[in-house]
Amino acid sequence: MAVSAVRTVKFIIRRYDPGRKAFFTSTYEVPVRKGMTVLDALLYIKENLDETLTFRYSCRMGICGSCALRVNGKSTPICNLQVLDLGTDTVLIEPLANLPPIRDLVVDVRPFFERFKTVRPYLLRPPGEPEEEFRQEPEVFKRYWPLSPCTSCASCLSACPASIDDAFLGPSALMTNYRFIIDTRDAGLEERLKVVRDTIWLCTACSSCTLVCPKEIDIANAIVEEKSVLVEQGRIARRIADVLENAMTYHNPLGRLQVKRLEWAEGLEPPLKLAPEVGKADRLLFVCCLQAFEARHQEVARAVARTLRASGLDFASLGPEEWCCGDHVLRMGEKGLFEELAEHNASAFEKYGVSEVITVSPHCYYVFKNEEPYRQLGLTVLHYTEVLAEAISSGKIRPSKALEGLKVAFHDPCFLGKRSGIYEAPRQVLEAIPGIELVELGRNKENSFCCGGGAGRVWTEEAEPEKRPSVNRLREALELGVDVIATACPFCTCMLEDAAKVLDVEEKIAIKDVAELLAQAL
């Protein structure tokens, strides 16, 4: 018996025309029945509406990976993705990104597999070794097996911001390389590290690869672990070593003196309360290194403090006793140094009886909530946008000064959005400001595009301008014609402002933190 359609869904398909070397859009109305997959819908279009539509598929069982496309911005295999599960009446289908288009939805996957070949995805053994059984402990198997189910669908490459640079091997290749590094049967450590040591640092740890992986492989963490091997072996470039040495010597990656860590608070009235002076601080404002030491970002830290005070909150600071939270250091693979930084801060939290921490940076927020020894403290950790959104909702803050005619797009920081799931709070703050027209970038929320500053890349960027994620992101905003890109992360602000300089558009578009805009409206 035929299953009747539940509803009609509009499919908007972005297709590539090799003759004109340009993309065009086709729109189709598809009657969708229960259980119908996106692949089924494309087959319906081809068989009933447009026989010219070209796409790739094979096994239809979620195994071969050949049918991966971008669906509403997310890269994913489509053979087991049900249309009704998308919860929308309009579905946008696009080819995978970061691979050359061939025709319609078909891309050339050869560059993906060429990167795979570079890491030699098979066991390497010494030449002339006698063939014999190799016994392996179950604990070793448990380490590498979770990294083994990759189907080479290229979804991670499509989602990866670093992969706009051809020099980057890509998430799947790096993860697979690490899978063999930790396999005790493999004898190719020297070769494997040599292949990745120069370009693995382009990874920003944004976790886009992990989020789109249909096999739920934690690719982002595997790449961090691979960096750790390089750090342990001392196989790191000078620019990487400098950042880590700064963090070790000065307790911040910028190499600034800790006695100057409170310079950001100069001019605040009343003066900032310091936990070391009062002896106890139930609620703490934790300011990241960039905003503590860099003049441009100190403005943001002051704006956060002023807006929090406007909501009636009482808080203190660790002052010079505040060390780097360690997130960038950890994502660069220096676990021992991270533990040193984290143990110092955790001890300070306990020493002053801290129960709640408000962070300015999403990186501090994420690491305090998710990494030991911070997590075991049981702290309430809040990003400042969460606090301000609640204050606006409860009427404690009422923005009254209109920022008339200001067209603003919010850029989702990866460690606030993709990694922590906080999307609405910063938007609620912006929507409460009179006069602002808030628009969405094409790539937003869980499909947002990284600024390129994570995992220490904010201090080690060497890519050509056109291969930097920040430049790619800024171009997207310029096409929307916005006046301001608002964000809620110091590293996003830094990277996007650098991109504006590279493109010479500083007079056309401003990069502002959400707190700065709110402070203007109070």
Disulfide bonds with the S-S distance in Angstrom:
none
